[in-house]
Amino acid sequence: MVGPLLFFLAALTVREGQTPLRSGCAAGDAVIANLAAGTPVEIRFRLADGGDCIKVAASVDNKDVVGYVSGSALAGLDGFEQERSSARTTDPTAALTPMEAEARRMVIQTGDPKLDRASQLLASNQPEQALDVLRPERYRKDANVLLLAGLAAYRMDRLDSALDYWKQSLELAPNDSLTQIYARVKREAESGRAGERLLGMHIALRYERETISVETARAILGTLDAEYSRISAQMGCSTRERIVAVVEDRDTYLRSTGAAEWSGGWYDGRIHMAWTGEKEVGPQMRRGLAHELVHACLTSIPAGATPWPAWLQEGLAQKLSGDQLAPQTREQLRQRAQAHQVPRLEELHPDWSRLSAEQARTAYSLALAAADALYDGDPNGLRNILRNPQSLGQVTADLDKKLGF
């Protein structure tokens, strides 16, 4: 899981003044803040158990707050369930991930050191170097080289080159997974209008001049660079090549990515964000950008034989983008863990879209609580894990105990 499965940005506002933002869904749960009418909110996830409880983030008196409100208290929620149920998947990387997994299996089967090196460079977010190693212009009859070259070009935001490499690869060796990706990227290339580019220290930003002014684009780029510096300092990731971020208006974003209506951003080797029209980078957009940058950061850190687990991905993305777990929720979680009413971290399914509403709520709470525990008492705890992925099994067991299991 590279992007947040149930996380999305939605253009929703509070209907009436003094709407309570609570620490949980029960009427007796503590009130974190009272939201004024018209306050924009960012939905974190929607409980689908027949109730009306939604986790949202908002800004009150220039402070970010996260809690739960009734869906009836929000304007703009009509059609949400229809879009949610009609979405092809809640995992935005589902189209690309199988192809990358298949590419890794292909590399292992061929035993070609050149392909292996290129695959390692791609895995560490160094597509330019990977493409240089592959030198596809010399291997026009090798479908495997052309497949990897297309993945490298895609991550470099060279869509026309990626499509050209993949077309040649498909002509040499038909591949259902690659055919699906080719169609999606072709749609993106045809639908996208973001043609202006800015380069920062760590980020290459592509944006729509018709939607985003140069000044605003510079502010977005500055935010991305600053957030990446902050996140990488905590996680210990680094990038020798710039991470690509594509920011478009919502309609273009939806057409080019094929994302569900409620989606606001994803990471699939590049960051995609839907711009909501502000002239400045507000708290909600900053959190969204930070969330995706955490996933980009983790992608550049070798995970060993298996990918970084979902609870670590989502826990860190929540924590480092500013989410906080309410004390009451934390205590309820501990009590449920002691009573064996919630799954252990290692028991959480990697695809959270398959969880029930209550399981999803618990999974996010568990993930954030676990991320908090990684920082408690040992400021280097997280970095030690990321440097030694083989220790994750023992660390997970220790975190289970801290959580109350």
C-alpha positions as CSV (number, residue, x, y, z in Angstrom):
1,M,0.0,0.0,0.0
2,V,1.6,3.2,-1.1
3,G,-1.2,5.6,-0.7
4,P,-3.7,6.1,2.1
5,L,-6.5,3.7,1.4
6,L,-9.4,5.4,3.2
7,F,-7.9,8.9,3.3
8,F,-9.2,11.6,1.0
9,L,-9.7,15.3,0.6
10,A,-13.3,16.4,0.1
11,A,-14.8,19.8,-0.7
12,L,-17.1,19.7,2.3
13,T,-18.2,22.4,4.8
14,V,-20.0,22.5,8.1
15,R,-23.8,23.3,7.8
16,E,-24.5,25.0,11.1
17,G,-22.5,26.9,13.7
18,Q,-21.3,25.3,16.9
19,T,-21.2,21.9,15.4
20,P,-19.3,19.7,18.0
21,L,-16.1,18.0,16.8
22,R,-15.8,15.0,19.2
23,S,-13.1,12.5,20.1
24,G,-15.3,9.6,19.1
25,C,-18.7,8.8,17.6
26,A,-20.7,8.6,20.8
27,A,-22.8,11.6,21.9
28,G,-21.0,11.5,25.3
29,D,-17.5,11.6,23.8
30,A,-15.4,14.7,24.6
31,V,-15.8,17.8,22.5
32,I,-12.5,18.7,20.9
33,A,-13.8,21.9,19.3
34,N,-17.0,23.6,18.1
35,L,-17.0,24.2,14.3
36,A,-18.5,27.4,12.8
37,A,-20.9,27.3,9.9
38,G,-19.0,27.2,6.6
39,T,-15.8,25.7,8.1
40,P,-14.1,23.6,5.4
41,V,-13.4,20.0,6.6
42,E,-11.1,17.3,5.2
43,I,-12.6,13.8,5.5
44,R,-10.2,11.2,6.8
45,F,-12.6,8.2,6.5
46,R,-16.3,7.4,6.5
47,L,-17.7,4.7,8.8
48,A,-19.9,2.5,6.7
49,D,-21.7,0.5,9.4
50,G,-25.0,2.1,8.9
51,G,-24.2,5.0,11.2
52,D,-23.5,8.6,10.4
53,C,-20.0,9.1,11.9
54,I,-17.2,10.7,9.9
55,K,-13.6,11.4,10.9
56,V,-12.6,14.9,9.7
57,A,-9.8,17.4,10.0
58,A,-10.4,21.1,10.2
59,S,-8.7,24.3,11.2
60,V,-10.0,26.3,14.2
61,D,-8.3,29.5,15.3
62,N,-5.4,28.6,13.1
63,K,-5.0,25.3,14.9
64,D,-5.4,21.9,13.2
65,V,-8.0,19.6,14.9
66,V,-9.1,16.1,14.0
67,G,-12.2,14.4,15.3
68,Y,-15.6,13.0,14.5
69,V,-18.8,14.6,13.3
70,S,-22.2,13.5,12.1
71,G,-22.5,13.3,8.3
72,S,-25.8,15.2,8.5
73,A,-23.7,18.2,9.9
74,L,-21.8,18.5,6.6
75,A,-22.8,20.2,3.4
76,G,-21.7,18.6,0.1
77,L,-21.9,15.0,1.2
78,D,-24.6,14.1,-1.3
79,G,-23.3,11.4,-3.8
80,F,-20.4,10.4,-1.5
81,E,-21.6,6.8,-1.0
82,Q,-22.4,6.4,-4.7
83,E,-18.9,7.5,-5.7
84,R,-17.4,5.3,-3.0
85,S,-19.4,2.2,-4.0
86,S,-18.8,2.8,-7.7
87,A,-15.0,3.4,-7.4
88,R,-12.9,0.6,-9.0
89,T,-10.7,0.4,-5.9
90,T,-9.8,2.3,-2.8
91,D,-6.2,1.6,-3.4
92,P,-4.9,4.3,-5.9
93,T,-1.8,2.3,-6.7
94,A,-3.7,-0.9,-7.7
95,A,-3.1,-0.4,-11.4
96,L,0.7,0.2,-11.1
97,T,1.7,-2.0,-8.1
98,P,1.0,-5.4,-9.9
99,M,3.1,-4.3,-12.8
100,E,6.0,-3.4,-10.6
101,A,5.7,-6.6,-8.6
102,E,5.6,-8.5,-11.9
103,A,8.7,-6.6,-13.1
104,R,10.5,-7.6,-9.9
105,R,9.6,-11.3,-10.5
106,M,10.7,-11.0,-14.1
107,V,14.1,-9.6,-12.9
108,I,14.6,-12.5,-10.5
109,Q,13.7,-15.1,-13.2
110,T,16.1,-13.6,-15.8
111,G,19.0,-13.3,-13.4
112,D,20.2,-10.4,-15.6
113,P,22.5,-8.2,-13.4
114,K,21.6,-5.1,-15.5
115,L,17.9,-5.6,-14.9
116,D,18.5,-6.3,-11.3
117,R,20.5,-3.1,-10.8
118,A,17.8,-1.1,-12.7
119,S,15.1,-2.6,-10.6
120,Q,17.0,-1.7,-7.4
121,L,17.4,1.9,-8.6
122,L,13.7,2.1,-9.4
123,A,12.8,0.8,-5.9
124,S,15.0,3.5,-4.3
125,N,13.3,6.3,-6.4
126,Q,16.2,6.8,-8.8
127,P,14.5,6.3,-12.1
128,E,16.9,8.5,-14.1
129,Q,19.9,6.3,-13.1
130,A,17.8,3.2,-13.8
131,L,17.1,4.4,-17.3
132,D,20.7,5.1,-17.8
133,V,21.6,1.6,-16.7
134,L,19.0,0.1,-19.1
135,R,20.0,2.1,-22.1
136,P,16.8,1.0,-23.9
137,E,17.9,2.5,-27.2
138,R,20.3,-0.4,-27.5
139,Y,17.9,-3.1,-26.6
140,R,14.8,-2.4,-28.8
141,K,14.1,-6.1,-29.1
142,D,14.1,-6.9,-25.3
143,A,10.6,-6.7,-23.9
144,N,11.9,-6.8,-20.3
145,V,14.2,-3.9,-20.8
146,L,11.5,-1.8,-22.5
147,L,9.0,-2.6,-19.7
148,L,11.4,-1.4,-17.0
149,A,12.4,1.6,-19.1
150,G,8.8,2.6,-19.3
151,L,8.4,2.4,-15.5
152,A,11.5,4.6,-15.1
153,A,10.3,7.1,-17.6
154,Y,6.9,7.2,-15.9
155,R,8.4,8.0,-12.6
156,M,10.4,10.7,-14.3
157,D,7.1,12.2,-15.6
158,R,8.1,11.5,-19.2
159,L,4.8,10.0,-20.2
160,D,5.3,10.0,-23.9
161,S,8.6,8.1,-23.5
162,A,7.0,5.7,-21.1
163,L,4.1,5.0,-23.5
164,D,6.6,4.5,-26.4
165,Y,8.7,2.0,-24.4
166,W,5.6,0.1,-23.3
167,K,4.1,0.0,-26.7
168,Q,7.3,-1.6,-28.1
169,S,7.4,-4.0,-25.1
170,L,3.7,-5.1,-25.7
171,E,4.4,-5.6,-29.4
172,L,7.2,-8.0,-28.5
173,A,5.5,-9.7,-25.5
174,P,1.7,-9.2,-24.8
175,N,1.1,-8.5,-21.1
176,D,-2.3,-8.0,-19.5
177,S,-1.0,-5.9,-16.6
178,L,1.1,-3.7,-18.8
179,T,-1.8,-3.3,-21.2
180,Q,-4.0,-1.9,-18.3
181,I,-1.2,0.5,-17.2
182,Y,-0.6,1.6,-20.8
183,A,-4.3,2.6,-21.1
184,R,-4.3,4.5,-17.8
185,V,-1.2,6.4,-18.6
186,K,-2.3,7.2,-22.1
187,R,-5.5,8.6,-20.6
188,E,-3.5,10.7,-18.2
189,A,-1.3,12.0,-21.1
190,E,-4.3,12.9,-23.2
191,S,-6.3,14.5,-20.3
192,G,-3.7,16.3,-18.4
193,R,-3.2,20.1,-18.9
194,A,-0.5,20.6,-16.4
195,G,2.4,21.8,-18.5
196,E,4.3,24.4,-16.4
197,R,7.2,23.2,-14.4
198,L,9.2,24.4,-11.4
199,L,12.2,22.7,-9.8
200,G,13.0,22.8,-6.1
201,M,15.6,21.2,-4.0
202,H,13.8,17.9,-3.7
203,I,10.7,18.2,-5.8
204,A,9.9,18.7,-9.5
205,L,6.5,20.3,-9.7
206,R,4.2,20.2,-12.7
207,Y,1.1,22.4,-12.6
208,E,-1.7,24.0,-14.6
209,R,-1.0,27.7,-15.3
210,E,-4.7,28.2,-16.0
211,T,-5.6,27.1,-12.5
212,I,-2.6,27.9,-10.4
213,S,-0.7,31.2,-10.6
214,V,3.1,31.2,-10.6
215,E,3.2,32.7,-7.1
216,T,0.9,29.9,-5.8
217,A,2.9,27.3,-7.6
218,R,6.0,28.6,-5.9
219,A,4.3,28.4,-2.6
220,I,3.3,24.7,-3.3
221,L,6.8,23.9,-4.3
222,G,8.2,25.6,-1.2
223,T,5.8,23.6,1.0
224,L,6.7,20.4,-0.6
225,D,10.4,21.0,-0.2
226,A,10.0,22.1,3.4
227,E,7.8,19.2,4.3
228,Y,10.2,16.7,2.6
229,S,13.1,18.2,4.5
230,R,11.2,17.8,7.8
231,I,10.0,14.3,7.0
232,S,13.3,13.0,5.7
233,A,15.1,14.4,8.8
234,Q,12.8,12.3,11.0
235,M,12.7,9.2,8.8
236,G,16.2,9.2,7.4
237,C,15.2,8.9,3.8
238,S,17.0,10.7,1.0
239,T,16.6,11.2,-2.7
240,R,19.3,11.8,-5.3
241,E,16.6,12.6,-7.8
242,R,13.7,14.9,-7.5
243,I,10.3,13.5,-6.6
244,V,7.7,14.5,-9.2
245,A,4.5,16.2,-8.0
246,V,1.6,16.9,-10.4
247,V,-1.0,19.4,-9.2
248,E,-4.1,20.0,-11.3
249,D,-7.6,21.3,-10.8
250,R,-10.0,18.7,-9.5
251,D,-11.8,17.9,-12.8
252,T,-8.5,17.4,-14.6
253,Y,-7.1,15.3,-11.8
254,L,-10.1,13.0,-11.8
255,R,-10.0,12.6,-15.6
256,S,-6.3,12.0,-15.9
257,T,-6.0,9.6,-12.9
258,G,-9.4,7.9,-13.1
259,A,-9.7,8.3,-9.3
260,A,-13.0,8.2,-7.4
261,E,-14.8,11.5,-7.1
262,W,-14.0,11.9,-3.4
263,S,-10.2,11.3,-4.0
264,G,-7.9,14.3,-3.5
265,G,-4.4,12.8,-3.8
266,W,-2.3,9.7,-4.3
267,Y,1.2,8.5,-4.7
268,D,2.2,5.9,-7.3
269,G,5.8,6.8,-7.8
270,R,4.7,10.4,-8.4
271,I,2.6,12.6,-6.2
272,H,-0.8,13.6,-7.7
273,M,-2.8,16.3,-5.9
274,A,-6.2,18.0,-6.8
275,W,-5.9,21.7,-6.2
276,T,-9.0,23.1,-4.5
277,G,-8.7,26.7,-5.7
278,E,-7.1,28.5,-2.8
279,K,-4.4,31.2,-3.5
280,E,-2.3,29.9,-0.6
281,V,-1.3,26.5,0.7
282,G,-3.7,26.1,3.7
283,P,-3.5,23.6,6.5
284,Q,-5.5,20.9,4.8
285,M,-3.4,21.0,1.6
286,R,-0.2,21.0,3.6
287,R,-1.4,17.9,5.5
288,G,-2.3,16.2,2.2
289,L,1.0,16.9,0.7
290,A,2.9,15.8,3.8
291,H,0.8,12.5,3.9
292,E,1.9,11.7,0.3
293,L,5.5,12.7,1.0
294,V,5.7,10.1,3.8
295,H,4.8,7.4,1.3
296,A,7.4,8.7,-1.1
297,C,9.9,8.8,1.6
298,L,9.2,5.2,2.7
299,T,9.4,4.0,-1.0
300,S,13.0,5.2,-1.1
301,I,14.0,3.2,2.0
302,P,14.7,-0.5,1.3
303,A,12.2,-2.7,3.1
304,G,14.0,-6.0,2.7
305,A,12.1,-9.1,1.5
306,T,8.6,-7.8,2.1
307,P,7.1,-4.3,1.7
308,W,6.7,-2.0,4.7
309,P,3.4,-3.1,6.4
310,A,0.2,-1.1,6.0
311,W,0.1,-0.2,9.7
312,L,3.6,1.4,9.5
313,Q,2.7,3.2,6.2
314,E,-0.5,4.6,7.5
315,G,0.7,5.2,11.1
316,L,3.6,7.3,9.9
317,A,1.6,9.1,7.3
318,Q,-1.0,10.1,9.9
319,K,1.5,11.1,12.6
320,L,3.9,13.0,10.4
321,S,1.1,14.9,8.7
322,G,-0.1,16.1,12.1
323,D,-2.8,13.7,13.3
324,Q,-3.2,13.1,17.0
325,L,-5.0,10.4,18.8
326,A,-7.4,11.6,21.4
327,P,-6.6,10.4,25.0
328,Q,-10.0,8.9,25.4
329,T,-9.7,7.0,22.1
330,R,-6.2,5.8,23.2
331,E,-7.6,4.5,26.4
332,Q,-10.5,2.8,24.7
333,L,-8.1,1.2,22.3
334,R,-5.9,-0.1,25.2
335,Q,-8.9,-1.6,27.0
336,R,-10.1,-3.3,23.8
337,A,-6.6,-4.7,23.2
338,Q,-6.5,-6.1,26.7
339,A,-9.8,-7.8,26.0
340,H,-8.6,-9.1,22.7
341,Q,-11.3,-7.2,20.9
342,V,-9.0,-5.7,18.3
343,P,-6.4,-7.4,16.0
344,R,-2.7,-7.2,16.7
345,L,-0.6,-5.1,14.3
346,E,0.7,-8.1,12.4
347,E,-2.9,-9.4,12.0
348,L,-4.0,-6.3,10.1
349,H,-4.9,-7.1,6.5
350,P,-2.6,-5.3,4.0
351,D,-5.6,-4.1,2.0
352,W,-7.6,-2.0,4.4
353,S,-10.4,-1.6,1.8
354,R,-11.4,-5.1,2.7
355,L,-12.0,-4.2,6.4
356,S,-15.4,-3.5,7.9
357,A,-16.1,0.1,9.0
358,E,-15.3,-0.7,12.6
359,Q,-12.2,-2.6,11.7
360,A,-11.0,0.3,9.5
361,R,-11.5,2.8,12.3
362,T,-9.6,0.5,14.7
363,A,-6.9,-0.1,12.1
364,Y,-6.2,3.6,11.7
365,S,-6.2,4.2,15.5
366,L,-3.9,1.2,16.0
367,A,-1.6,2.5,13.3
368,L,-1.4,6.0,14.8
369,A,-1.0,4.6,18.3
370,A,1.8,2.4,17.1
371,A,3.5,5.3,15.3
372,D,3.3,7.3,18.5
373,A,4.9,4.4,20.5
374,L,7.8,4.3,18.1
375,Y,8.7,7.8,19.2
376,D,8.1,7.3,22.9
377,G,11.3,7.2,24.9
378,D,13.5,6.7,21.9
379,P,13.8,9.5,19.4
380,N,15.9,7.2,17.2
381,G,13.5,4.2,17.4
382,L,11.9,4.8,14.0
383,R,15.1,5.3,12.2
384,N,16.6,2.2,13.7
385,I,13.7,0.2,12.4
386,L,13.9,1.7,8.9
387,R,17.6,1.0,8.8
388,N,17.1,-2.6,10.0
389,P,13.8,-3.9,8.4
390,Q,14.7,-7.4,9.6
391,S,14.0,-6.2,13.2
392,L,10.4,-5.2,12.3
393,G,8.9,-8.5,13.5
394,Q,10.3,-8.1,17.0
395,V,9.5,-4.4,17.1
396,T,5.9,-5.2,16.1
397,A,5.6,-7.7,18.9
398,D,6.9,-5.1,21.4
399,L,4.5,-2.5,20.1
400,D,1.6,-5.0,20.6
401,K,2.5,-5.1,24.2
402,K,2.7,-1.4,24.5
403,L,-0.7,-1.1,22.9
404,G,-2.1,-3.4,25.6
405,F,-2.1,-6.9,24.0
